[in-house]
Amino acid sequence: MNWPSNPRVRILIGFFAVLLAVAAGVAWLSTKSRDGRIHILTWSRSDATPQATQEISPSAKSEAGITPHAPAGTEVSPALIPSPAPTVITPPGNLIVPVAGVRADQLRDTFADARSEGRVHDAIDIAAPRGTPVLAAADGAIMKLFPSERGGITIYQLSADSKYIYYYAHLERYAEGLAVGHFAKQGETIAYVGDTGNAGAGNYHLHFSVAVVSDPKRYWEGTNINPYPLLRR
């Protein structure tokens, strides 16, 4: 190629050549084209020249969870993802010791004690002489009077708000006239301490448990909670 002999023409040609080179470089390094795609340049460490261009379409950005306010590659911290609200069990209040003459400070916490066949007690035993009145721990309807192999003579009482079942076991007998459907008032005598069921002859005590029920019609499927701290208030 023969260059013009005129110096001014050479300067102009050189100037335009530089402008074309700069424009080409800017176009190459542009990170966003007219169609809205993002261009990511990767470089070889050996020769520092562009090796490939990867395009991420707007739909791919959406699928990847990239938003205008969050750069590509960022993730929501697990600590910021709300967890399902835990189930909260609110224990009943204002229970009384369900055996006449027994003080709260005389109780023993036997809720977690082991029982036969790998069972856990899930209740407390309140020792008292045979025939001691058993009292309703709270207001509630008598749901079932049941002779059980393990519990002996038993009572199921549903709390007035239908949230809890109070279970009385190893009774000697029921109070006179007690019947299913009767609404017992707190402190009312509903039975008498005995040793029926698997309590053991002469081991007179009341087996008392409290359970949270999700369906009052299936009260026997409740979740037991420890009565000891409730009676110690």
C-alpha positions as CSV (number, residue, x, y, z in Angstrom):
1,M,0.0,0.0,0.0
2,N,1.4,3.4,-1.0
3,W,0.9,6.1,1.6
4,P,0.2,9.7,0.3
5,S,3.1,11.9,0.3
6,N,1.2,14.8,1.9
7,P,1.9,14.8,5.7
8,R,-1.5,16.3,6.5
9,V,-3.3,13.5,4.6
10,R,-1.2,10.9,6.5
11,I,-2.1,12.6,9.9
12,L,-5.9,12.5,9.0
13,I,-5.7,8.9,7.9
14,G,-3.9,7.9,11.1
15,F,-6.4,9.9,13.2
16,F,-9.4,8.1,11.6
17,A,-7.7,4.7,12.0
18,V,-7.3,5.4,15.7
19,L,-11.0,6.4,16.0
20,L,-12.1,3.2,14.2
21,A,-9.9,1.1,16.5
22,V,-11.3,2.7,19.7
23,A,-14.9,2.4,18.4
24,A,-14.3,-1.3,17.7
25,G,-12.9,-1.8,21.1
26,V,-15.8,-0.1,22.8
27,A,-18.3,-2.2,20.8
28,W,-16.4,-5.4,21.8
29,L,-16.3,-4.6,25.5
30,S,-19.9,-3.5,25.7
31,T,-21.7,-5.5,28.4
32,K,-25.2,-5.1,27.0
33,S,-26.5,-5.3,23.5
34,R,-29.6,-3.9,22.0
35,D,-31.6,-7.1,22.5
36,G,-31.2,-6.9,26.3
37,R,-28.8,-9.8,26.6
38,I,-25.8,-9.6,29.0
39,H,-22.4,-10.5,27.6
40,I,-19.8,-11.9,29.9
41,L,-16.2,-12.0,28.6
42,T,-13.7,-14.6,29.7
43,W,-10.0,-14.2,29.2
44,S,-7.1,-16.5,28.8
45,R,-4.3,-15.9,31.3
46,S,-1.7,-16.8,28.7
47,D,-2.4,-14.3,26.0
48,A,-5.1,-12.0,27.6
49,T,-7.3,-12.2,24.6
50,P,-11.1,-12.8,24.7
51,Q,-11.8,-16.5,24.4
52,A,-15.6,-16.8,24.6
53,T,-18.7,-14.8,25.1
54,Q,-21.6,-16.2,27.2
55,E,-25.0,-14.8,26.8
56,I,-27.7,-14.8,29.5
57,S,-31.2,-14.1,28.3
58,P,-33.8,-12.2,30.3
59,S,-35.8,-15.5,30.8
60,A,-32.7,-17.2,32.1
61,K,-32.0,-14.4,34.5
62,S,-35.6,-14.7,35.8
63,E,-35.2,-18.5,36.2
64,A,-31.9,-17.9,38.0
65,G,-33.5,-15.5,40.4
66,I,-31.5,-12.5,39.3
67,T,-33.4,-9.3,39.9
68,P,-32.4,-5.7,39.1
69,H,-31.6,-5.2,42.8
70,A,-29.6,-8.4,43.3
71,P,-26.5,-9.1,41.2
72,A,-26.0,-12.5,39.5
73,G,-24.7,-15.1,41.9
74,T,-26.2,-13.7,45.1
75,E,-28.4,-16.0,47.2
76,V,-30.9,-15.4,50.0
77,S,-29.2,-16.3,53.3
78,P,-30.9,-19.3,54.9
79,A,-31.2,-17.2,58.1
80,L,-33.5,-14.8,56.3
81,I,-35.9,-17.5,55.0
82,P,-38.8,-17.6,57.4
83,S,-39.4,-21.0,59.0
84,P,-42.8,-22.5,59.6
85,A,-44.3,-21.2,62.8
86,P,-43.7,-23.8,65.5
87,T,-46.7,-25.3,67.2
88,V,-47.1,-23.6,70.6
89,I,-48.6,-25.6,73.5
90,T,-50.1,-23.3,76.1
91,P,-50.6,-25.2,79.4
92,P,-53.8,-24.7,81.4
93,G,-53.7,-22.4,84.3
94,N,-55.2,-22.4,87.8
95,L,-55.2,-26.1,88.3
96,I,-55.6,-27.4,91.9
97,V,-54.0,-30.5,93.4
98,P,-56.7,-33.1,92.6
99,V,-56.4,-35.0,95.9
100,A,-57.9,-33.6,99.1
101,G,-55.5,-32.7,101.8
102,V,-52.3,-32.9,99.6
103,R,-50.3,-29.7,99.4
104,A,-48.4,-28.7,96.3
105,D,-45.1,-28.9,98.0
106,Q,-45.7,-32.5,98.8
107,L,-45.8,-33.5,95.1
108,R,-43.1,-35.5,93.3
109,D,-42.3,-35.1,89.7
110,T,-42.7,-38.6,88.2
111,F,-43.6,-37.5,84.7
112,A,-40.5,-38.9,82.9
113,D,-40.2,-42.0,85.0
114,A,-39.8,-45.3,83.1
115,R,-42.6,-47.8,83.2
116,S,-43.0,-51.4,81.9
117,E,-42.7,-52.3,78.2
118,G,-40.4,-49.3,77.6
119,R,-43.1,-46.8,78.3
120,V,-42.7,-43.4,80.0
121,H,-45.1,-42.4,82.8
122,D,-46.4,-39.2,81.2
123,A,-48.2,-38.4,84.5
124,I,-47.6,-37.9,88.1
125,D,-48.6,-40.1,91.0
126,I,-50.1,-38.5,94.1
127,A,-49.9,-40.7,97.1
128,A,-52.8,-40.6,99.6
129,P,-54.7,-43.0,101.9
130,R,-57.3,-45.3,100.4
131,G,-60.7,-43.5,100.0
132,T,-59.2,-40.0,100.0
133,P,-61.5,-37.8,97.9
134,V,-60.3,-37.1,94.3
135,L,-61.1,-33.6,93.2
136,A,-61.7,-32.1,89.8
137,A,-58.5,-30.2,89.0
138,A,-60.5,-27.7,86.9
139,D,-63.9,-27.1,85.5
140,G,-64.9,-29.5,82.8
141,A,-67.3,-32.2,81.5
142,I,-66.9,-35.8,82.4
143,M,-66.3,-37.5,79.0
144,K,-65.7,-41.1,79.9
145,L,-65.9,-43.5,82.9
146,F,-63.7,-46.4,82.0
147,P,-62.5,-49.6,83.7
148,S,-58.9,-50.0,82.2
149,E,-56.6,-52.9,82.6
150,R,-53.7,-50.7,83.4
151,G,-55.5,-47.6,84.9
152,G,-58.2,-49.5,86.7
153,I,-61.2,-47.3,87.4
154,T,-60.6,-44.1,85.4
155,I,-62.1,-40.8,84.5
156,Y,-61.6,-38.6,81.4
157,Q,-62.6,-35.0,81.9
158,L,-62.6,-32.4,79.1
159,S,-61.6,-28.8,80.1
160,A,-64.3,-26.1,79.8
161,D,-62.4,-24.6,76.8
162,S,-62.2,-28.1,75.2
163,K,-58.4,-27.8,74.9
164,Y,-57.3,-30.3,77.6
165,I,-58.1,-33.7,78.9
166,Y,-57.5,-34.5,82.6
167,Y,-57.1,-38.2,83.3
168,Y,-57.6,-39.7,86.7
169,A,-56.7,-43.4,87.3
170,H,-56.3,-46.2,89.9
171,L,-59.5,-45.0,91.6
172,E,-61.3,-47.0,94.2
173,R,-64.7,-45.9,93.0
174,Y,-66.6,-42.9,91.5
175,A,-68.4,-40.3,93.5
176,E,-72.1,-41.0,94.1
177,G,-74.2,-40.1,91.0
178,L,-71.2,-39.3,88.8
179,A,-72.1,-39.8,85.1
180,V,-70.8,-39.0,81.6
181,G,-71.9,-35.5,80.6
182,H,-71.8,-34.1,84.1
183,F,-70.0,-30.8,84.2
184,A,-67.7,-31.0,87.3
185,K,-66.7,-27.8,89.0
186,Q,-63.1,-27.3,90.2
187,G,-62.7,-28.8,93.7
188,E,-65.7,-31.1,93.4
189,T,-65.3,-34.6,94.6
190,I,-65.5,-36.9,91.6
191,A,-63.9,-40.2,92.9
192,Y,-61.8,-41.7,95.6
193,V,-58.2,-42.8,95.8
194,G,-57.6,-46.5,95.2
195,D,-55.1,-49.1,93.9
196,T,-57.0,-50.6,91.0
197,G,-55.4,-51.5,87.7
198,N,-51.7,-52.1,87.7
199,A,-51.0,-49.8,90.7
200,G,-50.2,-52.8,92.9
201,A,-52.1,-54.0,95.9
202,G,-51.9,-51.4,98.7
203,N,-50.1,-48.8,96.6
204,Y,-52.8,-46.2,97.0
205,H,-52.4,-43.2,94.8
206,L,-53.9,-41.1,92.1
207,H,-52.4,-41.3,88.6
208,F,-53.1,-37.8,87.1
209,S,-52.2,-36.7,83.6
210,V,-52.9,-33.6,81.4
211,A,-53.0,-33.8,77.6
212,V,-53.5,-31.2,74.9
213,V,-56.1,-32.3,72.4
214,S,-56.4,-31.2,68.8
215,D,-59.8,-32.7,68.3
216,P,-62.1,-33.0,71.4
217,K,-63.9,-35.9,69.7
218,R,-60.7,-37.8,69.8
219,Y,-59.5,-36.8,73.2
220,W,-57.6,-40.0,73.8
221,E,-55.1,-38.9,71.1
222,G,-53.8,-35.9,73.0
223,T,-50.2,-34.8,73.7
224,N,-49.2,-35.2,77.3
225,I,-47.7,-32.3,79.2
226,N,-46.2,-32.4,82.7
227,P,-48.8,-31.7,85.4
228,Y,-46.1,-31.2,88.1
229,P,-45.2,-27.6,87.3
230,L,-48.8,-26.7,86.7
231,L,-49.9,-27.9,90.2
232,R,-46.9,-26.3,91.9
233,R,-47.9,-22.8,90.9
